[in-house]
Each structure stands twice: as structure tokens, then as C-alpha cells.
């Protein structure tokens, strides 16, 4: 967690969360999760860029999702980060993504 109005960061422990989307839509399974285990409130996703480092999506709640993979990669598990900001704080979750890029 980073404070947007101070030169300060601190560790923010959060329970593991989940996100699943197909095409540009968050799945109903994700949306049905409790707010403490749902990674985001975004319901739609827009691909911003797909390049040699992976893909970057923006959710309609302002989230930035980055999935790291190599071009031509098939089904597998990939490193991912989800970033968002609320009320003077910026957050980043690091995890993994399973699927086909």
C-alpha cells in the first residue's frame, strides 16, 4: 500500500483473492464471491496493450491488470499483478493467472 499524499508505503496483508474473466466480462462466479475474496469490482475489461512482456487490461472500476507471458505462449500459469487506488491509497496485489493469453 502506498499513500498518495505522503512519501510512505507499508505492507498491507490481504486474504487471497480471486478474479476470473472470459473475453471482456468478469465471470458470475467471481462477482458472486464475498467482497473479501473478490479481487475487484470491475465487471468489464479492456485490453490496453499486448506486447512482448504480456498483456495489460483496464477494468471499469479503474483497476490495472497485468499478465506477464511471452508471445505465442499457450495455456499455463503466469505471473500477474492487479493495481487499484481508493481514498488516498494505492494498492498492488501480486499473484498468478491460469489460462490462455
DSSP file (Angstrom, degrees, kcal/mol; ACC not computed):
  #  RESIDUE AA STRUCTURE BP1 BP2  ACC     N-H-->O    O-->H-N    N-H-->O    O-->H-N    TCO  KAPPA ALPHA  PHI   PSI    X-CA   Y-CA   Z-CA
    1    1 A X              0   0    0      0, 0.0     9,-2.5     0, 0.0     2,-0.4   0.000 360.0 360.0 360.0 134.5    0.0    0.0    0.0
    2    2 A X  E     -AB   9  90A   0     88,-2.7    88,-2.7     7,-0.2     2,-0.4  -0.967 360.0-129.0-120.2 138.0    1.3    3.4   -0.9
    3    3 A X  E     - B   0  89A   0      5,-2.5     5,-0.4    -2,-0.4     3,-0.4  -0.715  11.1-155.0 -82.2 132.1    0.0    6.7    0.5
    4    4 A X  S    S+     0   0    0     84,-3.1    85,-0.1    -2,-0.4    -1,-0.1   0.720  93.1  42.5 -81.1 -20.7   -0.8    9.1   -2.3
    5    5 A X  S    S+     0   0    0     83,-0.6     2,-0.3     3,-0.1    -1,-0.2   0.331 115.8  48.0-107.6   7.0   -0.4   12.2   -0.1
    6    6 A X  S    S-     0   0    0     -3,-0.4     2,-1.5     2,-0.2    -3,-0.1  -0.947  84.0-113.4-139.8 159.3    2.7   11.1    1.8
    7    7 A X  S    S+     0   0    0     -2,-0.3     2,-0.3    -5,-0.1    -3,-0.1  -0.585  81.0 111.3 -89.5  71.7    6.1    9.7    1.0
    8    8 A X        -     0   0    0     -2,-1.5    -5,-2.5    -5,-0.4     2,-0.3  -0.999  40.9-179.9-151.4 138.9    5.2    6.4    2.7
    9    9 A X  B     +A    2   0A   0     -2,-0.3     2,-0.3    -7,-0.2    -7,-0.2  -0.942   8.3 179.0-132.2 158.1    4.5    2.8    1.9
   10   10 A X        -     0   0    0     -9,-2.5     2,-0.2    -2,-0.3    -2,-0.0  -0.988  36.8 -91.6-155.9 157.4    3.6   -0.1    4.1
   11   11 A X        -     0   0    0     -2,-0.3     2,-0.5     1,-0.0    -9,-0.0  -0.505  34.4-163.0 -70.6 133.7    2.8   -3.8    3.8
   12   12 A X        -     0   0    0     -2,-0.2     2,-0.4     2,-0.0    -1,-0.0  -0.942   7.7-152.2-121.2 105.7   -1.0   -4.4    3.5
   13   13 A X        +     0   0    0     -2,-0.5     2,-0.4     0, 0.0    -2,-0.0  -0.666  20.7 173.8 -83.5 128.2   -1.9   -8.0    4.3
   14   14 A X        -     0   0    0     -2,-0.4     3,-0.1     3,-0.0    23,-0.0  -0.971  35.8-105.4-132.7 145.5   -5.0   -9.2    2.5
   15   15 A X        -     0   0    0     -2,-0.4     0, 0.0     1,-0.1     0, 0.0  -0.323  58.1 -79.6 -63.1 153.9   -6.5  -12.7    2.3
   16   16 A X        -     0   0    0      1,-0.1     2,-0.3    79,-0.0    -1,-0.1  -0.304  56.3-159.2 -56.4 138.3   -6.0  -14.4   -1.1
   17   17 A X        -     0   0    0     -3,-0.1     2,-0.3    22,-0.1    21,-0.2  -0.739   5.0-140.1-119.3 167.4   -8.5  -13.1   -3.7
   18   18 A X  B     +g   38   0B   0     19,-2.7    21,-2.7    -2,-0.3    22,-0.4  -0.953  16.0 176.1-131.9 148.3   -9.8  -14.4   -6.9
   19   19 A X        +     0   0    0     -2,-0.3     2,-0.4    19,-0.2    19,-0.0  -0.968   3.0 175.6-147.7 132.9  -10.7  -13.0  -10.3
   20   20 A X        +     0   0    0     -2,-0.3     7,-2.9     7,-0.2     2,-0.4  -0.991   5.5 170.4-138.1 130.0  -11.9  -14.8  -13.4
   21   21 A X  E     -H   26   0C   0     -2,-0.4     2,-0.4     5,-0.3     5,-0.2  -0.997  17.4-158.2-139.7 149.4  -12.9  -13.2  -16.7
   22   22 A X  E >  S-H   25   0C   0      3,-2.4     3,-2.1    -2,-0.4     2,-0.5  -0.990  72.6 -27.7-125.5 127.8  -13.7  -14.6  -20.1
   23   23 A X  T 3  S-     0   0    0     -2,-0.4    -2,-0.0     1,-0.3    21,-0.0  -0.571 128.4 -32.5  66.0-119.9  -13.4  -12.3  -23.1
   24   24 A X  T 3  S+     0   0    0     -2,-0.5    21,-2.3     2,-0.1     2,-0.4   0.217 119.8  91.1-114.4  13.3  -14.1   -8.9  -21.6
   25   25 A X  E <  S-HI  22  44C   0     -3,-2.1    -3,-2.4    19,-0.2    19,-0.2  -0.923  72.7-125.6-119.0 133.9  -16.5   -9.9  -18.9
   26   26 A X  E     -H   21   0C   0     17,-2.6    -5,-0.3    -2,-0.4    -2,-0.1  -0.530  42.4-109.2 -67.2 138.1  -15.9  -10.9  -15.2
   27   27 A X     >  -     0   0    0     -7,-2.9     4,-2.2    -2,-0.2     3,-0.3  -0.301  14.3-121.5 -71.3 155.6  -17.4  -14.2  -14.6
   28   28 A X  H  > S+     0   0    0      1,-0.2     4,-1.7     2,-0.2    -1,-0.1   0.807 113.1  63.2 -65.1 -28.9  -20.5  -14.6  -12.4
   29   29 A X  H  4 S+     0   0    0      2,-0.2     4,-0.3     1,-0.2    -1,-0.2   0.913 107.1  42.7 -61.5 -42.2  -18.5  -16.9  -10.2
   30   30 A X  H >4 S+     0   0    0     -3,-0.3     3,-1.7   -10,-0.2    -2,-0.2   0.936 113.0  51.1 -68.1 -46.9  -16.2  -14.0   -9.3
   31   31 A X  H 3< S+     0   0    0     -4,-2.2    -1,-0.2     1,-0.3    -2,-0.2   0.765 105.7  57.9 -64.0 -24.7  -19.0  -11.5   -8.9
   32   32 A X  T 3< S+     0   0    0     -4,-1.7    -1,-0.3    -5,-0.2    -2,-0.2   0.533  86.0 104.8 -82.3  -7.0  -20.7  -13.9   -6.5
   33   33 A X  S <  S-     0   0    0     -3,-1.7     5,-0.1    -4,-0.3    -3,-0.0  -0.366  84.3 -94.8 -73.1 153.6  -17.7  -14.0   -4.2
   34   34 A X    >>  -     0   0    0      1,-0.1     4,-1.7    -2,-0.1     3,-1.6  -0.333  38.9-110.4 -59.7 148.9  -17.7  -12.2   -0.8
   35   35 A X  T 34 S+     0   0    0      1,-0.3    -1,-0.1     2,-0.2    -2,-0.1   0.744 116.4  60.2 -58.7 -25.1  -16.0   -8.8   -1.1
   36   36 A X  T 34 S+     0   0    0      1,-0.2    -1,-0.3   -19,-0.0   -21,-0.1   0.750 115.4  32.0 -76.9 -22.1  -13.1  -10.0    1.0
   37   37 A X  T <4 S+     0   0    0     -3,-1.6   -19,-2.7   -20,-0.1     2,-0.5   0.533  96.3  94.9-110.2  -9.9  -12.2  -12.7   -1.5
   38   38 A X  B  <  -g   18   0B   0     -4,-1.7   -19,-0.2   -21,-0.2    -7,-0.0  -0.737  65.8-150.3 -82.1 124.7  -13.3  -11.0   -4.8
   39   39 A X  S    S+     0   0    0    -21,-2.7     2,-0.3    -2,-0.5   -20,-0.1   0.752  70.5   0.8 -68.9 -25.0  -10.2   -9.3   -6.2
   40   40 A X        -     0   0    0    -22,-0.4    -1,-0.1     2,-0.1   -22,-0.1  -0.979  50.2-135.1-157.7 161.8  -12.1   -6.5   -7.9
   41   41 A X        +     0   0    0     -2,-0.3     2,-0.1    -3,-0.0   -15,-0.1   0.370  67.2 122.0-101.3   0.5  -15.5   -5.0   -8.5
   42   42 A X        -     0   0    0      1,-0.2    -2,-0.1    19,-0.0     3,-0.1  -0.423  38.5-175.8 -64.8 135.8  -14.8   -4.5  -12.2
   43   43 A X        +     0   0    0      1,-0.2   -17,-2.6    -2,-0.1     2,-0.3   0.638  67.5  40.4-106.0 -21.7  -17.3   -6.2  -14.4
   44   44 A X  B     -I   25   0C   0    -19,-0.2    16,-1.8   -23,-0.0     2,-0.4  -0.946  66.5-156.4-129.6 153.1  -15.8   -5.5  -17.8
   45   45 A X  E     -C   59   0A   0    -21,-2.3     2,-0.5    -2,-0.3    14,-0.2  -0.978   0.9-158.9-131.0 138.3  -12.1   -5.5  -19.0
   46   46 A X  E     -C   58   0A   0     12,-2.2    12,-2.2    -2,-0.4     2,-0.5  -0.975  21.7-128.3-119.0 126.4  -10.5   -3.7  -21.9
   47   47 A X  E     +C   57   0A   0     -2,-0.5    10,-0.2    10,-0.2     3,-0.1  -0.607  27.5 178.0 -70.9 122.6   -7.2   -4.8  -23.4
   48   48 A X  E     -     0   0A   0      8,-3.3     2,-0.3    -2,-0.5    -1,-0.2   0.861  63.4  -9.0 -93.1 -45.9   -4.9   -1.8  -23.5
   49   49 A X  E     -C   56   0A   0      7,-1.3     7,-2.5     2,-0.0     2,-0.4  -0.986  47.6-167.2-155.7 143.7   -1.8   -3.4  -24.9
   50   50 A X  E     +C   55   0A   0     -2,-0.3     5,-0.2     5,-0.2     2,-0.2  -0.974  34.8 140.5-130.8 117.1   -0.4   -6.8  -25.7
   51   51 A X  E >   -C   54   0A   0      3,-2.5     3,-1.0    -2,-0.4    -2,-0.0  -0.585  66.9 -58.4-139.8-160.8    3.3   -6.9  -26.4
   52   52 A X  T 3  S+     0   0    0      1,-0.2    19,-0.3    -2,-0.2     3,-0.1   0.613 130.0  49.2 -67.2 -12.5    6.5   -8.9  -25.7
   53   53 A X  T 3  S-     0   0    0      1,-0.3    16,-0.9    17,-0.1     2,-0.3   0.604 119.3 -93.5-101.9 -13.5    6.1   -8.7  -21.9
   54   54 A X  E <   -CD  51  68A   0     -3,-1.0    -3,-2.5    14,-0.3     2,-0.4  -0.992  53.4 -45.9 141.0-148.4    2.4   -9.7  -21.7
   55   55 A X  E     -CD  50  67A   0     12,-2.4    12,-2.7    -2,-0.3     2,-0.4  -0.954  33.5-156.1-131.0 146.9   -1.0   -8.0  -21.6
   56   56 A X  E     -CD  49  66A   0     -7,-2.5    -8,-3.3    -2,-0.4    -7,-1.3  -0.989  14.4-175.6-125.3 128.3   -2.4   -5.1  -19.8
   57   57 A X  E     -CD  47  65A   0      8,-3.0     8,-2.6    -2,-0.4     2,-0.5  -0.897  15.5-147.6-121.0 149.0   -6.1   -4.7  -19.1
   58   58 A X  E     -CD  46  64A   0    -12,-2.2   -12,-2.2    -2,-0.3     6,-0.2  -0.980  15.5-146.6-115.9 128.2   -8.2   -1.9  -17.5
   59   59 A X  E >   -C   45   0A   0      4,-2.1     3,-2.4    -2,-0.5   -14,-0.2  -0.566  27.0-112.0 -87.8 156.8  -11.3   -2.8  -15.6
   60   60 A X  T 3  S+     0   0    0    -16,-1.8   -15,-0.1     1,-0.3    -1,-0.1   0.537 117.6  60.2 -70.3  -3.7  -14.3   -0.5  -15.5
   61   61 A X  T 3  S-     0   0    0    -17,-0.2    -1,-0.3     2,-0.1   -19,-0.0   0.329 126.9 -98.0 -97.3   4.8  -13.6    0.2  -11.8
   62   62 A X  S <  S+     0   0    0     -3,-2.4    -2,-0.2     1,-0.3     2,-0.1   0.479  74.0 147.8  95.7   3.1  -10.2    1.6  -12.7
   63   63 A X        -     0   0    0     21,-0.1    -4,-2.1    19,-0.0     2,-0.5  -0.366  38.8-145.5 -69.7 150.2   -8.1   -1.5  -11.9
   64   64 A X  E     -DE  58  83A   0     19,-2.5    19,-2.4    -6,-0.2     2,-0.5  -0.978  15.3-169.8-116.6 117.0   -5.0   -2.2  -13.9
   65   65 A X  E     -DE  57  82A   0     -8,-2.6    -8,-3.0    -2,-0.5     2,-0.5  -0.929   1.7-171.9-108.8 124.4   -4.3   -5.9  -14.5
   66   66 A X  E     -DE  56  81A   0     15,-2.8    15,-2.3    -2,-0.5     2,-0.5  -0.974   3.7-169.1-117.8 127.0   -1.0   -7.0  -16.0
   67   67 A X  E     -DE  55  80A   0    -12,-2.7   -12,-2.4    -2,-0.5     2,-0.6  -0.973  15.0-145.4-115.3 122.5   -0.4  -10.6  -17.0
   68   68 A X  E     +D   54   0A   0     11,-2.7    11,-0.5    -2,-0.5     2,-0.3  -0.782  39.4 129.9 -94.7 120.5    3.2  -11.5  -17.8
   69   69 A X        -     0   0    0    -16,-0.9     2,-0.3    -2,-0.6     3,-0.1  -0.972  52.8-103.5-157.9 165.6    3.8  -14.0  -20.6
   70   70 A X    >   -     0   0    0     -2,-0.3     3,-1.9     1,-0.1   -17,-0.1  -0.696  49.8 -89.6 -93.2 147.5    5.9  -14.5  -23.8
   71   71 A X  T 3  S+     0   0    0     -2,-0.3    -1,-0.1   -19,-0.3     3,-0.1  -0.267 114.5  23.7 -54.5 139.2    4.3  -14.1  -27.2
   72   72 A X  T 3  S+     0   0    0      1,-0.3    -1,-0.3    -3,-0.1     2,-0.0   0.462  86.6 152.5  83.5   1.6    2.9  -17.4  -28.5
   73   73 A X    <   -     0   0    0     -3,-1.9    -1,-0.3     1,-0.1    28,-0.1  -0.340  29.3-152.4 -65.3 145.1    2.5  -18.8  -25.0
   74   74 A X        -     0   0    0      1,-0.3    27,-0.4    26,-0.1    25,-0.1  -0.138  45.5 -33.3-100.4-160.7   -0.2  -21.4  -24.6
   75   75 A X  S    S+     0   0    0     25,-0.2     2,-0.3    -2,-0.1    -1,-0.3  -0.329  88.3 105.1 -58.6 134.4   -2.3  -22.5  -21.7
   76   76 A X  E    S- F   0  99A   0     23,-2.0    23,-2.4    -3,-0.1     2,-0.5  -0.979  70.3 -65.6 178.1-169.5   -0.4  -22.2  -18.4
   77   77 A X  E     - F   0  98A   0     -2,-0.3     2,-0.3    21,-0.2    21,-0.2  -0.924  48.9-177.3-108.5 130.1    0.2  -20.3  -15.2
   78   78 A X  E     - F   0  97A   0     19,-3.3    19,-3.1    -2,-0.5    -9,-0.1  -0.919  30.6-104.5-129.2 149.6    1.5  -16.8  -15.5
   79   79 A X  E     + F   0  96A   0    -11,-0.5   -11,-2.7    -2,-0.3     2,-0.3  -0.433  45.2 178.8 -67.8 147.0    2.6  -14.1  -13.0
   80   80 A X  E     -EF  67  95A   0     15,-2.2    15,-2.9   -13,-0.2     2,-0.4  -0.988  19.5-157.2-149.1 155.3    0.1  -11.3  -12.7
   81   81 A X  E     -EF  66  94A   0    -15,-2.3   -15,-2.8    -2,-0.3     2,-0.4  -0.994   3.3-160.8-135.0 146.0   -0.4   -8.0  -10.8
   82   82 A X  E     -EF  65  93A   0     11,-2.5    11,-3.0    -2,-0.4     2,-0.4  -0.995  13.0-172.6-125.5 126.4   -3.5   -6.1  -10.0
   83   83 A X  E     +EF  64  92A   0    -19,-2.4   -19,-2.5    -2,-0.4     2,-0.3  -0.939  11.9 155.3-123.8 143.4   -3.3   -2.4   -9.1
   84   84 A X  E     - F   0  91A   0      7,-1.8     7,-3.5    -2,-0.4     2,-0.4  -0.972  23.8-143.1-156.7 164.9   -6.0   -0.1   -7.8
   85   85 A X  E     + F   0  90A   0     -2,-0.3     2,-0.3     5,-0.3     5,-0.2  -0.994  16.9 171.1-137.6 142.7   -6.4    3.1   -5.8
   86   86 A X  E >   - F   0  89A   0      3,-2.1     3,-2.4    -2,-0.4    -2,-0.0  -0.986  62.4 -15.7-147.9 142.1   -9.0    4.4   -3.3
   87   87 A X  T 3  S-     0   0    0     -2,-0.3     3,-0.1     1,-0.3   -83,-0.0   0.750 129.7 -36.0  37.1  54.6   -9.3    7.3   -1.0
   88   88 A X  T 3  S+     0   0    0      1,-0.2   -84,-3.1   -85,-0.1   -83,-0.6   0.529 119.4  98.4  85.6   5.8   -5.7    8.5   -0.9
   89   89 A X  E <   -BF   3  86A   0     -3,-2.4    -3,-2.1   -86,-0.2     2,-0.4  -0.947  54.1-154.9-127.5 147.4   -4.1    5.0   -1.1
   90   90 A X  E     -BF   2  85A   0    -88,-2.7   -88,-2.7    -2,-0.3     2,-0.3  -0.980  17.1-166.9-119.7 136.0   -2.7    2.9   -4.0
   91   91 A X  E     - F   0  84A   0     -7,-3.5    -7,-1.8    -2,-0.4     2,-0.4  -0.859  10.2-168.8-122.8 154.1   -2.6   -0.9   -3.8
   92   92 A X  E     - F   0  83A   0     -2,-0.3     2,-0.4    -9,-0.2    -9,-0.2  -0.970   3.2-165.2-143.7 128.0   -0.9   -3.6   -5.7
   93   93 A X  E     - F   0  82A   0    -11,-3.0   -11,-2.5    -2,-0.4     2,-0.4  -0.937   7.6-157.5-111.3 136.2   -1.6   -7.4   -5.5
   94   94 A X  E     + F   0  81A   0     -2,-0.4   -13,-0.2   -13,-0.2     2,-0.2  -0.933  36.0 115.4-113.1 134.9    0.9   -9.9   -6.9
   95   95 A X  E     - F   0  80A   0    -15,-2.9   -15,-2.2    -2,-0.4     2,-0.3  -0.728  54.1 -71.2-163.3-147.4   -0.3  -13.4   -7.9
   96   96 A X  E     - F   0  79A   0    -17,-0.3     2,-0.4    -2,-0.2   -17,-0.2  -0.916  23.0-150.6-134.3 160.3   -0.8  -15.8  -10.7
   97   97 A X  E     - F   0  78A   0    -19,-3.1   -19,-3.3    -2,-0.3     2,-0.5  -0.994   7.9-157.3-131.0 133.0   -3.1  -16.2  -13.6
   98   98 A X  E     + F   0  77A   0     -2,-0.4     2,-0.3   -21,-0.2   -21,-0.2  -0.955  49.5  61.7-114.0 128.8   -4.1  -19.5  -15.1
   99   99 A X  E    S- F   0  76A   0    -23,-2.4   -23,-2.0    -2,-0.5     2,-0.6  -0.983  85.5 -51.9 157.2-165.4   -5.4  -19.6  -18.7
  100  100 A X              0   0    0     -2,-0.3   -25,-0.2   -25,-0.2   -26,-0.1  -0.943 360.0 360.0-110.4 118.7   -4.6  -19.0  -22.3
  101  101 A X              0   0    0     -2,-0.6    -1,-0.1   -27,-0.4   -27,-0.1   0.522 360.0 360.0 -63.0 360.0   -3.3  -15.5  -23.1
